Amino acid sequence: MLVAEELLKRYKQEHIIKFLENNPKLEEQILSFDFDTIINLYNSVKNRKNLEASIIEHMPYTNKEKLSEKETKELEDIGEKIIKQNKYAVITMAGGQGTRLGHTGPKGTYKINTVNGPKYLFEIIIDELKKAQEKYGTTIMWYIMTSKENNDETENFLKIHNFFGYPSDKVKFFKQGEMPLISDDGKLLINEHKIIKEASDGNGSIYASLDRDGILEDMRKREIEWIFIGGVDNVLLKFIDPLLTGLTIEEGNIIASKSIIKRDAYEKVGVFCKVNGRPKVIEYTETPKDLAEEVDENGDFVYGDTNIISHLFNIKALEKIANKNMPYHVAHKKAEYLDESGNLIKPDTPNAYKFESFIFDAFEEFEDMTLLRVKRENEFAPIKNKEGNDSPETATKLYNNFMKRNLI
């Protein structure tokens, strides 16, 4: 306890000391923190990177719709060979809760009404895994990234449902990291359980988590070479795609993504580009106005390829970035906390900084990447909001329309 107290004093967090008595979880938490990183992140809040000082260029892409049947077949043959040789795996990022949807529990346990009956989001993924099992004659490894908050519930849910018929020995779980929230005045917050308030540190922590939890080692033992990473909430996500795999191999790259063209200049999405010669996704909050609106001679957006979290990595790429420190992005949030008298405070306005790293920040570690533009109505139906755009209603409609068009 003395070491924990000394750390709190050194980093001007003395308000926490009174909560340490008979609180081994809090002590363990304090001893595990990298306080230098936490304080440096807080100090960096007002020193944002100036993107406009960088050289920003259009990123070349391949339009799936403009490939000939011959080109498509040749590329798919390359990708299918990888899948049939058991060298392909899928990672689903499923660390979030369904709170914004009014759902209690992990987001993957949310259910929508499909043309094939009510389906959980996890069930929709497993349906696609089972189709691949039949088509390619192999069972693809499925890795699920959870969070501390929802890991046990996620595992129990899939076990209770017997993994919806998918072999349980082909499913492995691992957890993403967390970072403490910091108040406006640089103080760590105590939650209602009398431990320091933490939140998931963004999907960019996936690389370190894969290494830390032994997933990369598991992939090496299974001789997996190509890994697709996507989110749990896009019900049209095509995560087993021999075309993307074949195209990436043909172009000699070890990372790839899919994109869709943005609806309008100010759609709230990140866009692909090259910054100082390296691939990058710029978030809409960081995109200069002139860049967002720029069009070419055909009236198409120059920076119109949006990130749909549909990524492919060679295992060599994941190994390269497993121990790289991803940059953190800051968000100003409302966060409940206990004051020094132990009263639960529920703020009306944002009072704390949350730090997140994004999976696409790793793209800058590579000289180039493959980008495949696909149709929104075929591959992008996310469930983010309770109503309006990207809601269960819009996603279900897109999913059902796709299924009807393809007679599935």
Secondary structure, DSSP 8 states (H G I E B T S, - for coil): -HHHHHHHHHTT-GGGGGG-TT-HHHHHHHHH--HHHHHHHHHTTT----GGGS-EE----EEGGGS-HHHHHHHHHHHHHHHHTT-EEEEEE---BSGGGT--SBGGG-EEEETTEEEEHHHHHHHHHHHHHHHHSS--EEEEEE-TTTHHHHHHHHHHTGGGGS-GGGEEEEE--EEE-EETTS-B-B-TTSSB-EEE--GGGHHHHHHHTTHHHHHHHTT--EEEEEETTBTT---S-HHHHHHHHHTT-SEEEEEEE-SSTT-S--EEEEETTEEEEE-GGG--HHHHH-B-TTS-BTT-EEEEEEEEEEHHHHHHHTT-----EEEEE---EE-TTS-EE--SS--EEEEE--GGGGGGGSS--EEEE--HHHH--B--SSSSTTSHHHHHHHHHHHHHHTT-
